[in-house]
Amino acid sequence: MKFRKAKKEDIFKIVAMIADDELGMKREIFQNPLPDVYLKAFENIISDDNQELIVVEDDNLEIIGTLQLTFIQYLTYKPQFDVRKE
């Protein structure tokens, strides 16, 4: 398996996987071509430094999974100094 950042050409397969379950069938609009809202969402994700959309490929480079990471600033993070040294 290989994990990599999603590309624009992966959007159709990602939406297909999300729509392929009981909840996704009710909530997603999976059609060809996909509605523009999916491309807009993808563009928003990749333009945000705190988001990563990842796909998982099998040995044949077939996308078999996806995940989205959201990096959240936590309250105690202080990059300007190391509290252990003060």
C-alpha positions as CSV (number, residue, x, y, z in Angstrom):
1,M,0.0,0.0,0.0
2,K,1.0,3.5,-0.7
3,F,-0.3,6.7,0.9
4,R,0.0,10.0,-1.1
5,K,-1.6,13.4,-1.4
6,A,-4.7,13.4,-3.5
7,K,-4.7,15.0,-6.9
8,K,-7.5,16.6,-8.9
9,E,-7.8,13.6,-11.1
10,D,-8.6,11.5,-7.9
11,I,-11.7,13.4,-7.0
12,F,-14.1,11.1,-9.0
13,K,-12.8,7.9,-7.4
14,I,-12.8,9.5,-3.9
15,V,-16.4,10.6,-4.3
16,A,-17.3,7.2,-5.7
17,M,-15.9,5.5,-2.5
18,I,-17.7,8.0,-0.2
19,A,-21.0,7.4,-2.0
20,D,-20.6,3.6,-1.8
21,D,-22.1,3.1,1.6
22,E,-25.5,3.5,3.3
23,L,-24.9,7.0,4.5
24,G,-23.0,8.2,1.5
25,M,-25.7,7.1,-0.9
26,K,-28.1,9.4,0.9
27,R,-25.8,12.4,1.2
28,E,-23.6,12.5,-1.9
29,I,-24.4,13.5,-5.5
30,F,-22.4,10.9,-7.4
31,Q,-22.8,11.4,-11.1
32,N,-20.6,11.8,-14.1
33,P,-19.6,14.6,-14.4
34,L,-19.5,15.4,-10.7
35,P,-21.1,18.6,-9.5
36,D,-18.7,21.5,-9.2
37,V,-19.1,21.6,-5.4
38,Y,-16.6,18.6,-5.2
39,L,-13.9,20.4,-7.2
40,K,-14.5,23.6,-5.1
41,A,-14.2,21.5,-1.9
42,F,-11.0,19.9,-3.2
43,E,-9.5,23.3,-4.1
44,N,-10.3,24.6,-0.6
45,I,-8.7,21.6,1.0
46,I,-5.4,21.8,-1.0
47,S,-5.1,25.6,-0.6
48,D,-5.3,25.2,3.2
49,D,-2.0,24.5,4.9
50,N,-3.9,22.8,7.8
51,Q,-5.6,20.2,5.6
52,E,-4.3,17.2,3.7
53,L,-6.4,14.9,1.6
54,I,-4.8,11.5,1.3
55,V,-5.5,8.5,-0.9
56,V,-4.3,5.0,-0.4
57,E,-3.2,2.9,-3.4
58,D,-2.8,-0.8,-3.7
59,D,0.1,-2.5,-5.4
60,N,-1.6,-1.9,-8.8
61,L,-1.9,1.9,-8.1
62,E,-5.7,1.5,-7.7
63,I,-7.2,3.9,-5.1
64,I,-8.6,1.8,-2.3
65,G,-9.0,4.3,0.5
66,T,-9.0,8.0,1.4
67,L,-8.6,10.1,4.5
68,Q,-8.5,13.8,5.4
69,L,-6.1,15.1,8.0
70,T,-6.9,18.4,9.7
71,F,-4.1,20.0,11.7
72,I,-5.5,22.0,14.6
73,Q,-3.6,24.6,16.6
74,Y,-3.7,23.6,20.2
75,L,-3.7,26.1,23.0
76,T,-0.4,25.2,24.6
77,Y,1.7,25.3,21.5
78,K,4.3,28.1,21.6
79,P,6.7,27.8,18.6
80,Q,8.7,31.0,19.6
81,F,10.3,29.3,22.6
82,D,10.9,26.0,24.3
83,V,9.3,26.1,27.8
84,R,11.8,23.4,29.0
85,K,14.7,25.9,28.6
86,E,13.1,28.7,30.5
